[in-house]
Amino acid sequence: MQNESNLKFEQKEKTNPEIEIGNPHDIEGLLLFSILQNKIDISTCDTKEGKEILAEYQVEDLRKFRIQYQELVELTDSNKELIDWLSFSFNKNQDIKDCVLEQIKMHKSPYLHIKLNYLMLKFHNLIAEFQQTITVNEKTSDYINNDIDRRQNDLSELKNKINEAISFFLPKNFGNIKEYVYLPHNPLMKSQSGFGMHLGETYYIMSDHNNRVNEVHEFLHSIINPITEKIKLTEVEKRSILEFSTEKTKEHYEFAASILNETLIRSYRTGFNVENQPTFESFKKILLSTPRNIIIEILAREHGSPITDNIDELLNDESITRQYYDKYVRDKFKDKVWEFYKSYQAEINQNNTQSFEDYFLQNYKSIFE
């Protein structure tokens, strides 16, 4: 479906932001807070390698950190994004700290605004005090440096995928973004997760380890979110999104607007092509290429009456596979978004200058018909 021969991307290439790979210092605060969080509160670490890294950190007395930690969790209302932003700003220059504060003012509840500087200072003091009690071990350093090396080696392929996305969505501009920095992976993060931060002229991306889909996904948030923020969904449209979305999606995203963003991004995946079309056949292909241990973990997390807890049945019995797909995977709202993309593709094949933003703002209501 993607028209590789058109010149849309070449015409915009000179204005595209740079793509860079970050360094260990970039995630210093994120890593330190993750260690503390996993030791005191909740386990965000769900990979074997991450658990092995965490086990090597021995903290003699957590009690002196527990009260400060719990106070910060209450002050942030356990908002993961807010915690990530504040942790990231640890040991950064004042410009980055100011940009983080500005993002919080723009995107978080107004009640936080009067205590933002206090909140950031409390975060930084806690992380700095905790840092004095531990040393980043060799296994952690090796993991981070190996991740940086892999990202550097794969940078050309990543740029190709991002350029492909740019040529499809044809962003009218990137705001004031001059560069995208892919951060080294935090080994204590939950797998399949990531986030992005637009700070000044830089958009920082934390993406899953060795996961091209997640790398593109987090990049696309910088294109899709500013577009959807320009519309106001009606109550009918919100109900439509919730009605046609899967239960799993609704468990992770409370608001219809968030589901719209995620579905637009997940439907594109790594390219608007047949391989990524949301069908039973494409699901089977992905399923058969997924490591068995990952499938077992997914089956264990499913809610409701399970179709099967036998991985061999799921992989080899067509009727079981289809039942599982219909119950847990098929996303009727994603089907609607895919058809919307098809209409947009037909439009840009005729009009190379039509951006996705313009097309979406003019036609998004057709998704709900």
C-alpha positions in Angstrom: 0.0 0.0 0.0 2.9 2.4 0.7 3.9 4.2 -2.5 7.7 4.0 -2.3 8.3 5.9 -5.6 6.7 9.2 -4.7 8.9 12.3 -3.9 6.9 13.5 -0.9 9.7 12.6 1.6 12.5 13.9 -0.6 10.8 17.2 -0.7 10.7 17.5 3.1 14.0 15.7 3.9 16.0 18.9 4.6 13.7 20.0 7.4 13.4 16.6 9.2 14.8 16.5 12.7 18.0 14.6 13.5 17.8 11.1 15.1 20.4 10.5 17.8 21.1 7.9 20.4 21.5 9.0 24.1 24.1 8.2 26.7 24.1 6.6 30.2 23.9 10.0 31.9 20.6 10.7 30.2 18.8 7.9 32.2 20.7 8.4 35.5 17.7 9.7 37.5 15.3 7.2 35.8 17.5 4.3 36.7 18.1 5.3 40.3 14.4 6.0 41.0 13.5 2.6 39.4 15.9 0.8 41.8 14.4 2.6 44.8 10.8 2.0 43.5 11.4 -1.7 42.9 13.0 -2.2 46.4 10.4 -0.2 48.3 7.1 -0.4 46.5 6.1 -2.1 43.2 8.0 -4.4 40.8 8.1 -2.8 37.4 10.8 -5.2 36.3 9.3 -8.3 34.5 12.3 -9.6 32.5 14.8 -12.2 33.7 17.7 -9.9 32.9 16.1 -7.0 34.7 15.4 -9.1 37.8 19.0 -10.3 37.9 20.3 -6.7 37.7 17.9 -5.6 40.4 18.9 -8.5 42.7 22.5 -7.3 42.7 21.5 -4.0 44.4 21.7 -4.4 48.2 20.3 -1.5 50.2 21.1 -1.8 53.9 18.4 0.5 55.3 15.4 1.3 53.2 13.4 2.7 56.1 15.0 6.2 55.8 13.9 6.4 52.2 10.4 4.9 52.6 8.7 7.9 54.1 10.2 10.3 51.5 9.3 7.9 48.7 5.7 7.5 49.9 5.3 11.3 50.3 6.4 11.8 46.7 4.0 9.1 45.4 1.1 10.8 47.1 2.1 14.2 45.9 2.3 12.9 42.3 -0.9 10.8 42.7 1.2 7.8 41.5 1.2 9.4 38.0 3.8 7.3 36.1 4.4 10.0 33.4 4.9 12.7 36.0 7.3 10.5 38.0 9.3 9.7 34.8 9.6 13.4 33.9 10.8 14.4 37.4 13.2 11.5 37.6 14.6 12.2 34.2 15.4 15.8 35.2 17.7 14.7 38.0 21.3 16.0 37.4 20.3 17.8 34.2 21.0 21.4 33.3 18.5 24.2 34.3 17.2 24.5 30.7 16.0 20.9 30.8 14.6 21.3 34.3 12.6 24.3 33.2 11.3 22.5 30.2 10.1 19.6 32.4 8.3 22.1 34.6 6.7 23.7 31.6 5.5 20.3 30.3 3.9 19.5 33.6 2.1 22.9 33.7 0.8 22.2 30.2 -0.3 18.6 30.6 -1.0 17.9 34.3 -3.6 19.0 36.8 -3.5 22.7 37.8 -3.3 21.8 41.5 0.3 20.7 40.9 1.4 24.1 39.6 1.7 25.8 42.9 4.1 23.2 44.3 6.1 22.2 41.2 9.5 23.5 42.2 9.1 22.0 45.7 8.1 18.7 44.1 11.1 18.6 41.8 13.4 19.6 44.6 12.0 16.8 46.8 12.5 14.3 43.9 16.1 15.3 43.3 17.0 15.3 47.0 15.6 11.8 47.4 17.4 10.5 44.4 20.7 12.2 45.4 20.5 10.8 48.9 19.8 7.3 47.6 22.6 7.6 45.1 25.1 7.9 48.0 24.1 4.4 49.3 24.6 2.4 46.1 26.9 2.1 43.1 25.7 1.3 39.6 27.0 -2.2 39.2 28.9 -3.7 36.3 26.0 -5.7 35.0 23.8 -2.6 34.8 26.6 -0.7 33.0 27.1 -3.6 30.5 23.4 -3.8 29.8 23.1 -0.1 29.1 26.3 0.1 27.0 25.3 -2.9 25.0 21.9 -1.4 24.4 23.5 1.8 23.1 25.8 -0.2 20.8 22.8 -2.1 19.4 20.9 1.1 18.8 23.9 2.7 17.1 24.3 -0.3 14.9 20.5 -0.3 14.0 20.3 3.5 13.6 20.2 3.4 9.8 17.3 0.9 9.8 15.4 3.0 12.4 15.9 6.1 10.4 14.4 4.3 7.4 11.3 3.4 9.3 10.9 6.9 10.7 11.4 8.4 7.2 8.7 6.0 6.0 6.4 7.2 8.7 7.2 10.8 7.8 6.5 10.2 4.1 3.1 8.6 5.0 1.9 11.2 7.6 3.5 14.2 5.9 3.7 16.3 9.1 3.2 20.0 8.3 6.0 20.7 10.8 7.5 19.1 13.9 6.7 22.1 16.2 10.1 23.2 17.4 11.6 19.7 17.5 15.1 19.8 16.1 16.2 16.3 17.2 14.9 13.0 18.5 17.1 11.3 21.1 16.5 7.6 21.7 17.5 7.0 25.3 19.4 3.8 26.4 16.9 1.4 27.8 16.2 1.3 31.5 16.5 -2.5 32.4 14.1 -2.1 35.3 11.2 -0.9 33.2 8.3 -3.1 32.3 8.7 -4.8 28.9 6.8 -3.5 25.9 6.6 -0.1 27.5 8.0 3.3 26.7 7.3 7.1 26.7 8.3 10.3 25.1 9.2 13.8 26.4 9.1 17.0 24.4 11.6 19.2 26.1 12.6 22.4 24.3 13.9 21.5 20.8 14.5 17.9 21.7 12.1 15.0 21.9 13.4 12.2 24.2 12.2 8.7 23.6 12.5 5.7 26.0 11.5 2.6 24.0 11.6 -1.1 24.8 14.8 -3.0 24.4 15.3 -4.4 20.9 11.8 -3.6 19.8 11.3 -1.8 16.5 7.5 -1.6 16.8 7.9 0.3 20.1 10.6 2.6 18.8 8.3 3.7 15.9 5.3 3.8 18.3 6.9 6.3 20.6 8.1 8.4 17.7 4.5 8.6 16.3 3.2 10.0 19.5 5.0 13.2 18.6 3.1 13.4 15.3 -0.3 12.0 16.2 -0.9 13.6 19.7 -0.6 17.2 18.5 -3.1 16.5 15.8 -5.8 14.8 17.9 -5.5 17.6 20.5 -7.0 19.9 18.0 -10.4 18.1 18.0 -13.0 17.8 20.7 -14.8 14.4 20.7 -18.5 14.5 21.3 -20.0 12.2 23.9 -21.4 10.0 21.1 -17.9 9.7 19.6 -16.4 8.8 23.0 -19.1 6.1 23.5 -18.4 4.8 20.0 -14.6 4.4 20.7 -15.3 2.6 24.0 -18.0 0.4 22.4 -15.7 -0.9 19.6 -12.4 -1.1 21.5 -11.2 -4.3 23.2 -11.6 -4.8 26.9 -7.8 -5.1 27.1 -7.4 -1.6 25.6 -9.9 -0.1 27.9 -8.1 -1.7 30.9 -5.0 0.3 30.0 -6.5 3.6 28.8 -9.3 5.2 30.7 -10.2 8.0 28.3 -11.5 7.7 24.8 -9.1 10.4 23.5 -6.2 8.3 24.7 -7.6 5.2 23.0 -8.0 7.2 19.8 -4.3 8.1 19.9 -3.1 4.6 20.7 -5.3 3.0 18.0 -4.1 5.5 15.3 -0.5 4.6 16.2 -1.0 0.9 16.7 -2.9 0.5 13.4 0.1 2.0 11.5 2.5 -0.1 13.6 5.7 0.0 11.5 4.2 0.9 8.2 0.9 1.0 6.4 1.2 -2.3 4.6 -0.5 -5.7 4.3 1.8 -7.3 7.0 0.4 -4.8 9.6 -3.3 -5.0 8.5 -5.4 -6.1 11.6 -6.6 -9.5 10.4 -6.7 -13.0 11.8 -4.0 -14.1 9.3 -1.6 -11.3 10.4 -2.3 -12.2 14.1 -1.3 -15.9 13.4 1.9 -14.8 11.7 2.8 -12.6 14.7 1.8 -15.4 17.2 4.0 -18.0 15.5 7.0 -15.7 15.5 6.6 -14.9 19.2 8.8 -16.7 21.7 7.0 -19.4 23.7 7.9 -17.8 27.1 6.3 -14.5 26.1 3.1 -16.3 25.0 2.9 -18.2 28.3 3.2 -14.9 30.2 0.4 -13.3 28.0 -1.9 -16.3 28.6 -1.4 -16.0 32.3 -2.5 -12.4 32.3 -5.8 -12.8 30.4 -8.9 -12.0 32.3 -12.2 -13.9 32.3 -12.7 -17.5 31.4 -9.6 -18.5 29.4 -10.0 -20.0 25.9 -7.0 -22.2 26.7 -4.0 -22.3 29.0 -2.3 -24.8 26.7 0.2 -23.0 24.4 0.3 -25.9 21.9 -3.5 -25.8 21.5 -3.3 -22.0 20.8 -0.5 -22.5 18.3 -1.7 -25.6 16.5 -5.5 -25.7 16.8 -7.0 -23.3 14.2 -10.4 -23.2 16.0 -8.8 -22.4 19.4 -6.6 -19.8 17.7 -9.6 -18.1 16.1 -11.6 -18.2 19.4 -8.7 -16.5 21.2 -8.4 -13.9 18.4 -12.1 -13.1 18.5 -12.1 -12.8 22.3 -8.9 -11.0 23.1 -7.3 -9.6 20.0 -9.8 -8.5 17.4 -10.3 -4.8 17.7 -13.3 -3.4 15.8 -12.2 0.2 16.4 -8.8 -0.6 14.9 -10.6 -2.0 11.8 -12.4 1.4 11.5 -9.1 3.3 11.8 -7.5 1.0 9.2 -10.2 1.8 6.7 -9.7 5.5 7.5 -6.0 5.1 6.6 -6.9 3.4 3.4 -9.0 6.4 2.4 -6.2 8.7 3.4 -3.7 6.6 1.3 -6.0 6.9 -1.7 -6.1 10.7 -1.2 -2.3 11.2 -1.0 -1.8 9.0 -4.0 -3.7 11.7 -5.9 -2.5 14.7 -4.0 1.1 14.5 -2.8 0.7 17.7 -0.7 -2.2 16.5 1.5 -0.9 16.0 5.0 -2.5 13.5 7.4 -3.2 16.4 9.8 -5.4 18.2 7.2 -7.1 15.0 6.1 -7.8 13.9 9.7 -9.2 17.3 10.8 -11.5 17.4 7.8 -12.6 13.8 7.8 -12.1 12.2 11.3 -15.9 12.0 11.9 -16.1 9.3 9.2 -14.3 6.9 11.6 -17.5 6.9 13.8 -20.0 6.3 11.0 
